[in-house]
Amino acid sequence: MNLNEHIAKLASPALPGIHLNLARMEALLAALGHPERDLPPVIHLAGTNGKGSTLSYLQRIYTQAGYRVHSYTSPHLVRYNERILLAGKEVTDHEFAAALDRVIALKKDHPVTEFEGLTAAAFLCFREVPADLLLLETGMGGRLDATNTVPEKMATILTTISYDHQEFLGDTLVKIAGEKAAIMRPGVPCISAPQQPEAAAVIRDYAEKISALLHWATPETLAHAPGLQGAHQRINAAVAAKTVAVLSSRFPVSEAQMKEGLAQAIWPARLQTLTHGTLVTAWGGRGAVVLDGGHNEGAAEALAEWISAQDRPVTMLLGLMARKDAATFLAWVAPVTARMIAVPIAHAPCHTPEALAAAAQHAGICEVIMAGLLQDAAGKIAQLPDAPAHLLIAGSLYLAGEVLKTHG
């Protein structure tokens, strides 16, 4: 049985969808011998945007300093193995399958969601391979996220908080921030990105309530340039740098190692410039082809800022999941987008090209083209007038994953 068959066996008949609840996960971990209690020192990250980028900065910095670093991220873009790095290397199919087998064997008495099962398997993998620290990213929220079963943490991180997953986390910034702030622990440092006033107040109050040690990152004082594109990456890099400074007595890092680590950071589908593939060929030499998986209001704001800073117009190839607010996303990007190509997302519930086109025109984008899947989009792109412009592929990590299968 290959890894995909193991994943399929875990997912069916797992609890469908998303069910935020720690009791199921705690019972499963107890049956597995509590791997969450036998992990390297944990840095736990929550937030709406920037978790993956911040984690990548930390991974590179600490690796540059000679430490062995585990990491857990989600979702993956092409392969499930991307989610688990063991001392900096992707988990092998054999290691992952062996851990999944243990979870699947308990499924009858301990039914869990796919994410909970994957997280339990990750904990088993982390326990087996020596490392100096573990960078642990929440899947959604924080308070009831499967990763929050880890009892002891060396530090927690709150990246930028904005609106997303309101059906699970609440419909106000105060509620969303409350869910994410709950990853903090008494007496443990928490490093936060600058936040909107409502979220900042919730974080301060929660930290004071449980006596967490709150530190605010200040991107204005960041001494080194981040390796990822976009002005928002200075915030993520500053959060990583502040975390390293707060933990310096336990994990020392030199200024040279910090500089090199920040510069080396790579995080796919975050304003990633593509160099090959059918879309790049179709676009020709008109400008850069850039891929970004941001899909919520905060990500749209960051994209609009990036587009505004470019030296030429931007054509956006856009696909959005059906549960995402297309009108809000387009309100940010439409004023700075010259043309849009609306596409569906393969094998996923998404906005139709017709619905996206109507929303884009309502938002003020005059030229909108509808396309089928990526091959059809490439054909339409090749027929566009040969004028200098950048192509930005945006709106969904699911779409980004499809692109990276042939463009990565």
LODOGU-549218 format. One record per residue (C-alpha): z, x, y; residue number from 1. Coordinates in steps of 0.001 Angstrom, whole numbers. Example, Ala and Ser with C-alpha at 12.3 -4.5 7.8 and 13.67 -1.06 7.14 Angstrom:
% residues 2
7800 / 12300 / -4500 / 1 .
7140 / 13670 / -1060 / 2 .
END
This chain:
% residues 408
0 / 0 / 0 / 1 .
-1077 / 1551 / 3330 / 2 .
899 / 1357 / 6573 / 3 .
-968 / -1677 / 7903 / 4 .
-157 / -3538 / 4688 / 5 .
3522 / -2647 / 5151 / 6 .
3391 / -3998 / 8719 / 7 .
1716 / -7188 / 7502 / 8 .
4389 / -7607 / 4834 / 9 .
7098 / -7146 / 7465 / 10 .
5441 / -9614 / 9837 / 11 .
4937 / -12408 / 7314 / 12 .
6972 / -14424 / 6817 / 13 .
9120 / -12809 / 9518 / 14 .
10529 / -15032 / 12227 / 15 .
7481 / -15837 / 14342 / 16 .
7292 / -14981 / 18025 / 17 .
10197 / -13772 / 20149 / 18 .
13794 / -14800 / 19466 / 19 .
16222 / -12797 / 21601 / 20 .
19425 / -12556 / 19581 / 21 .
21500 / -9540 / 18549 / 22 .
23310 / -11173 / 15616 / 23 .
20322 / -10971 / 13247 / 24 .
19670 / -7354 / 14147 / 25 .
23329 / -6384 / 13767 / 26 .
23469 / -7978 / 10305 / 27 .
20314 / -6153 / 9206 / 28 .
21596 / -2820 / 10501 / 29 .
24875 / -3330 / 8663 / 30 .
22935 / -3916 / 5440 / 31 .
20992 / -697 / 6107 / 32 .
24180 / 1338 / 6522 / 33 .
24311 / 1291 / 10333 / 34 .
21615 / 3842 / 11233 / 35 .
22141 / 2934 / 14916 / 36 .
25528 / 4658 / 14736 / 37 .
24074 / 7952 / 13512 / 38 .
21517 / 8863 / 16175 / 39 .
21121 / 11789 / 18589 / 40 .
22458 / 11205 / 22135 / 41 .
20570 / 8192 / 23518 / 42 .
18949 / 7623 / 26905 / 43 .
18203 / 3884 / 26984 / 44 .
15490 / 2571 / 29337 / 45 .
14921 / -971 / 30624 / 46 .
12876 / -2383 / 33489 / 47 .
9742 / -4390 / 34190 / 48 .
7355 / -1581 / 35099 / 49 .
7486 / 2172 / 34645 / 50 .
9542 / 2488 / 31447 / 51 .
6831 / 4239 / 29477 / 52 .
5837 / 6565 / 32303 / 53 .
9459 / 7504 / 33016 / 54 .
10035 / 8133 / 29325 / 55 .
6932 / 10333 / 29204 / 56 .
8226 / 12447 / 32102 / 57 .
11564 / 12877 / 30334 / 58 .
9884 / 13691 / 27031 / 59 .
7806 / 16435 / 28646 / 60 .
10646 / 17853 / 30743 / 61 .
13114 / 18121 / 27881 / 62 .
10468 / 19428 / 25476 / 63 .
9482 / 22039 / 28049 / 64 .
13150 / 23044 / 28183 / 65 .
13172 / 23621 / 24430 / 66 .
14921 / 20447 / 23231 / 67 .
13845 / 18375 / 20239 / 68 .
13204 / 14851 / 21507 / 69 .
12796 / 11575 / 19601 / 70 .
11286 / 8567 / 21373 / 71 .
10735 / 4867 / 20737 / 72 .
8258 / 2857 / 22824 / 73 .
6360 / -422 / 22638 / 74 .
3837 / -1820 / 22385 / 75 .
1394 / 563 / 20761 / 76 .
-2193 / 732 / 21969 / 77 .
-4166 / 1707 / 18851 / 78 .
-1753 / 2629 / 16018 / 79 .
1796 / 1514 / 15229 / 80 .
2715 / 5182 / 14717 / 81 .
2481 / 5694 / 18502 / 82 .
5796 / 3866 / 18884 / 83 .
7893 / 6465 / 17064 / 84 .
7904 / 10170 / 17916 / 85 .
10112 / 12341 / 15722 / 86 .
10981 / 15557 / 17533 / 87 .
7826 / 15062 / 19582 / 88 .
5452 / 14263 / 16702 / 89 .
4120 / 10857 / 15676 / 90 .
5850 / 9434 / 12632 / 91 .
3658 / 9866 / 9559 / 92 .
2417 / 6887 / 7577 / 93 .
4625 / 8001 / 4666 / 94 .
7794 / 8270 / 6775 / 95 .
7150 / 4935 / 8497 / 96 .
6272 / 3122 / 5264 / 97 .
9403 / 4398 / 3519 / 98 .
11589 / 3042 / 6332 / 99 .
9706 / -266 / 6401 / 100 .
10183 / -626 / 2638 / 101 .
13941 / -590 / 3145 / 102 .
13725 / -3282 / 5812 / 103 .
11300 / -5425 / 3805 / 104 .
13590 / -5250 / 752 / 105 .
16304 / -7006 / 2797 / 106 .
14020 / -9569 / 4414 / 107 .
14998 / -12480 / 2185 / 108 .
18667 / -12291 / 3212 / 109 .
17999 / -10868 / 6680 / 110 .
14945 / -12516 / 8265 / 111 .
14108 / -10867 / 11573 / 112 .
11236 / -10769 / 14049 / 113 .
8565 / -8110 / 13729 / 114 .
9984 / -6143 / 16666 / 115 .
13489 / -6238 / 15199 / 116 .
12183 / -4998 / 11854 / 117 .
10201 / -2211 / 13500 / 118 .
13230 / -1175 / 15548 / 119 .
15453 / -1037 / 12467 / 120 .
12820 / 1078 / 10704 / 121 .
12671 / 3375 / 13733 / 122 .
16438 / 3884 / 13626 / 123 .
16142 / 4870 / 9953 / 124 .
13434 / 7410 / 10839 / 125 .
15453 / 8846 / 13731 / 126 .
18462 / 9307 / 11474 / 127 .
16464 / 11390 / 8990 / 128 .
15011 / 13985 / 11384 / 129 .
17247 / 16293 / 13470 / 130 .
16818 / 16084 / 17252 / 131 .
18771 / 16818 / 20408 / 132 .
18261 / 13444 / 22099 / 133 .
16561 / 10074 / 21729 / 134 .
14609 / 8272 / 24464 / 135 .
14884 / 4584 / 23594 / 136 .
12777 / 1970 / 25414 / 137 .
13662 / -1719 / 25340 / 138 .
11018 / -4139 / 24151 / 139 .
11926 / -6951 / 26532 / 140 .
14881 / -7582 / 28804 / 141 .
17920 / -5638 / 27723 / 142 .
21046 / -7687 / 26981 / 143 .
19621 / -9275 / 23821 / 144 .
16960 / -6679 / 23048 / 145 .
17045 / -5248 / 19534 / 146 .
17473 / -1734 / 20931 / 147 .
20715 / -2745 / 22660 / 148 .
22499 / -2667 / 19289 / 149 .
22994 / 1067 / 19840 / 150 .
26742 / 1283 / 20507 / 151 .
26914 / 4656 / 22268 / 152 .
24596 / 5926 / 24988 / 153 .
24496 / 9144 / 26944 / 154 .
22756 / 7445 / 29885 / 155 .
20880 / 4283 / 30793 / 156 .
17865 / 3921 / 33067 / 157 .
16614 / 917 / 35049 / 158 .
13025 / 1296 / 36209 / 159 .
11431 / -1048 / 38752 / 160 .
12364 / -4685 / 38132 / 161 .
10001 / -7521 / 39023 / 162 .
8719 / -10764 / 37527 / 163 .
7549 / -10842 / 33902 / 164 .
8472 / -12755 / 30744 / 165 .
10211 / -15413 / 32840 / 166 .
10171 / -17823 / 29881 / 167 .
12630 / -15511 / 28113 / 168 .
14467 / -13649 / 30888 / 169 .
14804 / -16276 / 33615 / 170 .
12766 / -17487 / 36557 / 171 .
14510 / -15561 / 39322 / 172 .
14812 / -11857 / 40059 / 173 .
18598 / -12216 / 39868 / 174 .
18425 / -13542 / 36289 / 175 .
15864 / -10953 / 35181 / 176 .
17882 / -8095 / 36692 / 177 .
21011 / -9401 / 35005 / 178 .
19352 / -9259 / 31586 / 179 .
18141 / -5696 / 32147 / 180 .
21355 / -4392 / 33754 / 181 .
23242 / -5332 / 30591 / 182 .
22083 / -2156 / 28829 / 183 .
24719 / -299 / 30893 / 184 .
27907 / 901 / 29225 / 185 .
31374 / 1547 / 30701 / 186 .
31796 / 5112 / 31926 / 187 .
28157 / 5961 / 31171 / 188 .
25707 / 7069 / 33905 / 189 .
23019 / 4563 / 34880 / 190 .
20066 / 5841 / 36907 / 191 .
18110 / 3175 / 38761 / 192 .
14808 / 3157 / 40598 / 193 .
14862 / 1650 / 44097 / 194 .
14989 / -2118 / 43641 / 195 .
14342 / -5258 / 45636 / 196 .
17555 / -6390 / 47381 / 197 .
18381 / -9210 / 44927 / 198 .
17973 / -6936 / 41893 / 199 .
19852 / -4064 / 43547 / 200 .
22827 / -6335 / 44239 / 201 .
22961 / -7476 / 40601 / 202 .
22831 / -3882 / 39364 / 203 .
25578 / -2736 / 41751 / 204 .
27813 / -5666 / 40821 / 205 .
27355 / -5190 / 37080 / 206 .
27970 / -1446 / 37288 / 207 .
31177 / -2065 / 39252 / 208 .
32287 / -4795 / 36858 / 209 .
32079 / -2578 / 33752 / 210 .
32766 / 767 / 35507 / 211 .
29351 / 2250 / 34774 / 212 .
28446 / 5340 / 36836 / 213 .
25541 / 4182 / 38996 / 214 .
23052 / 6625 / 40545 / 215 .
20033 / 5679 / 42674 / 216 .
16806 / 7697 / 42449 / 217 .
15165 / 8616 / 45767 / 218 .
11417 / 9311 / 45436 / 219 .
11288 / 10675 / 48995 / 220 .
13225 / 13737 / 47870 / 221 .
11153 / 14434 / 44729 / 222 .
10411 / 18153 / 44846 / 223 .
7528 / 18303 / 42351 / 224 .
4244 / 16452 / 41923 / 225 .
3975 / 14054 / 38967 / 226 .
1061 / 14399 / 36593 / 227 .
216 / 10684 / 36466 / 228 .
-1937 / 8935 / 39063 / 229 .
-695 / 6393 / 41600 / 230 .
1856 / 6380 / 44386 / 231 .
4223 / 4359 / 42181 / 232 .
4450 / 7340 / 39831 / 233 .
6566 / 9159 / 42387 / 234 .
9213 / 6502 / 41755 / 235 .
9051 / 6947 / 37978 / 236 .
9079 / 10740 / 38297 / 237 .
12047 / 10564 / 40672 / 238 .
13989 / 8449 / 38167 / 239 .
13287 / 11023 / 35456 / 240 .
14254 / 13930 / 37735 / 241 .
17487 / 12202 / 38769 / 242 .
18350 / 11542 / 35125 / 243 .
17847 / 15198 / 34262 / 244 .
20048 / 16206 / 37209 / 245 .
22831 / 13793 / 36216 / 246 .
22809 / 15093 / 32635 / 247 .
22371 / 18763 / 33569 / 248 .
25795 / 19861 / 32366 / 249 .
24959 / 18689 / 28842 / 250 .
21216 / 19393 / 28795 / 251 .
20384 / 22102 / 31352 / 252 .
16810 / 22236 / 32667 / 253 .
15445 / 24865 / 35061 / 254 .
13391 / 24017 / 38156 / 255 .
10349 / 25634 / 36541 / 256 .
10777 / 23521 / 33409 / 257 .
11210 / 20397 / 35544 / 258 .
8041 / 21147 / 37526 / 259 .
5978 / 21877 / 34442 / 260 .
7277 / 18831 / 32560 / 261 .
6487 / 16420 / 35402 / 262 .
3004 / 17902 / 35755 / 263 .
2259 / 17656 / 32018 / 264 .
3186 / 13988 / 31576 / 265 .
563 / 11876 / 29830 / 266 .
850 / 8129 / 29318 / 267 .
-2280 / 6348 / 28044 / 268 .
-3643 / 3314 / 29912 / 269 .
-1709 / 4068 / 33095 / 270 .
-4505 / 4841 / 35560 / 271 .
-6044 / 6977 / 32825 / 272 .
-9458 / 8445 / 33597 / 273 .
-11824 / 7930 / 30659 / 274 .
-14358 / 10625 / 29826 / 275 .
-16481 / 9141 / 27034 / 276 .
-17454 / 5903 / 25312 / 277 .
-19904 / 3044 / 25868 / 278 .
-18331 / 1872 / 29132 / 279 .
-18408 / 5395 / 30584 / 280 .
-22032 / 5815 / 29523 / 281 .
-22959 / 2425 / 30982 / 282 .
-21252 / 3248 / 34285 / 283 .
-23121 / 6526 / 34519 / 284 .
-22382 / 8864 / 37400 / 285 .
-21450 / 6223 / 39959 / 286 .
-17778 / 7187 / 39955 / 287 .
-14686 / 7407 / 37778 / 288 .
-13910 / 4993 / 34933 / 289 .
-10161 / 4326 / 34989 / 290 .
-8051 / 2344 / 32506 / 291 .
-4758 / 617 / 33320 / 292 .
-2771 / -1782 / 31152 / 293 .
-511 / -3207 / 33882 / 294 .
-386 / -6992 / 33602 / 295 .
2319 / -8422 / 35872 / 296 .
2898 / -8837 / 39595 / 297 .
4541 / -5440 / 40064 / 298 .
1683 / -3725 / 38246 / 299 .
-886 / -5627 / 40324 / 300 .
820 / -4461 / 43514 / 301 .
693 / -838 / 42307 / 302 .
-2977 / -1220 / 41363 / 303 .
-3809 / -2637 / 44790 / 304 .
-2143 / 350 / 46407 / 305 .
-4131 / 2750 / 44205 / 306 .
-7427 / 969 / 44894 / 307 .
-6783 / 1094 / 48639 / 308 .
-6412 / 4869 / 48468 / 309 .
-9782 / 5456 / 46761 / 310 .
-12802 / 7038 / 48402 / 311 .
-15243 / 4339 / 47303 / 312 .
-15330 / 629 / 46334 / 313 .
-13889 / -531 / 43033 / 314 .
-15444 / -2809 / 40437 / 315 .
-12739 / -4306 / 38226 / 316 .
-13283 / -5227 / 34589 / 317 .
-10432 / -7686 / 34025 / 318 .
-8916 / -9348 / 30951 / 319 .
-5573 / -11169 / 30989 / 320 .
-3429 / -12738 / 28305 / 321 .
-3097 / -16511 / 28631 / 322 .
637 / -16322 / 29333 / 323 .
63 / -14131 / 32398 / 324 .
-268 / -15589 / 35902 / 325 .
-3878 / -14842 / 36842 / 326 .
-3553 / -16266 / 40359 / 327 .
-615 / -13996 / 41239 / 328 .
-2275 / -10916 / 39735 / 329 .
-5521 / -11592 / 41607 / 330 .
-3745 / -12305 / 44890 / 331 .
-2769 / -8631 / 44970 / 332 .
-6009 / -7018 / 43802 / 333 .
-8687 / -9347 / 45189 / 334 .
-8537 / -8125 / 48811 / 335 .
-9385 / -4565 / 47722 / 336 .
-11805 / -5305 / 44842 / 337 .
-15531 / -5328 / 45579 / 338 .
-16698 / -6928 / 42327 / 339 .
-15121 / -8271 / 39146 / 340 .
-16317 / -8510 / 35555 / 341 .
-14276 / -11078 / 33623 / 342 .
-13874 / -10472 / 29884 / 343 .
-11918 / -12022 / 27005 / 344 .
-9479 / -9999 / 24907 / 345 .
-10425 / -9711 / 21241 / 346 .
-8183 / -11446 / 18709 / 347 .
-5639 / -12533 / 21319 / 348 .
-4796 / -15722 / 23268 / 349 .
-6253 / -14929 / 26665 / 350 .
-7712 / -16416 / 29823 / 351 .
-11382 / -17202 / 29259 / 352 .
-13956 / -15361 / 31385 / 353 .
-14758 / -18713 / 33008 / 354 .
-11121 / -19277 / 33992 / 355 .
-10745 / -15724 / 35301 / 356 .
-13990 / -16001 / 37248 / 357 .
-12863 / -19223 / 38910 / 358 .
-9476 / -17694 / 39787 / 359 .
-11133 / -14541 / 41152 / 360 .
-13507 / -16506 / 43368 / 361 .
-10618 / -18629 / 44608 / 362 .
-8764 / -15395 / 45453 / 363 .
-11716 / -14187 / 47511 / 364 .
-13816 / -11975 / 45223 / 365 .
-17345 / -13080 / 46001 / 366 .
-19212 / -11313 / 43201 / 367 .
-17895 / -12177 / 39744 / 368 .
-19713 / -11548 / 36462 / 369 .
-18674 / -13073 / 33142 / 370 .
-19096 / -11087 / 29923 / 371 .
-18288 / -11374 / 26267 / 372 .
-16464 / -8599 / 24441 / 373 .
-16724 / -4958 / 25475 / 374 .
-20212 / -4307 / 24102 / 375 .
-21582 / -7205 / 26162 / 376 .
-19652 / -5984 / 29205 / 377 .
-21177 / -2520 / 28796 / 378 .
-24649 / -4045 / 28813 / 379 .
-23965 / -5973 / 32010 / 380 .
-22409 / -2887 / 33643 / 381 .
-25501 / -818 / 32895 / 382 .
-27617 / -3375 / 34777 / 383 .
-25549 / -3266 / 37978 / 384 .
-27066 / -1646 / 41087 / 385 .
-26692 / 2117 / 41033 / 386 .
-24311 / 2492 / 43991 / 387 .
-21260 / 4786 / 44303 / 388 .
-18130 / 2994 / 43045 / 389 .
-15255 / 3364 / 40597 / 390 .
-14839 / 1138 / 37542 / 391 .
-11252 / 2 / 36908 / 392 .
-10511 / -1630 / 33535 / 393 .
-7296 / -3603 / 33978 / 394 .
-5054 / -6543 / 33178 / 395 .
-3711 / -6076 / 29657 / 396 .
-2373 / -3478 / 27237 / 397 .
-4160 / -5420 / 24480 / 398 .
-7462 / -4912 / 26298 / 399 .
-6537 / -1268 / 26911 / 400 .
-5940 / -796 / 23197 / 401 .
-9382 / -2185 / 22404 / 402 .
-10950 / 211 / 24935 / 403 .
-9038 / 3228 / 23622 / 404 .
-10226 / 2677 / 20064 / 405 .
-13619 / 3993 / 21189 / 406 .
-12792 / 5706 / 24494 / 407 .
-9505 / 7507 / 23785 / 408 .
END
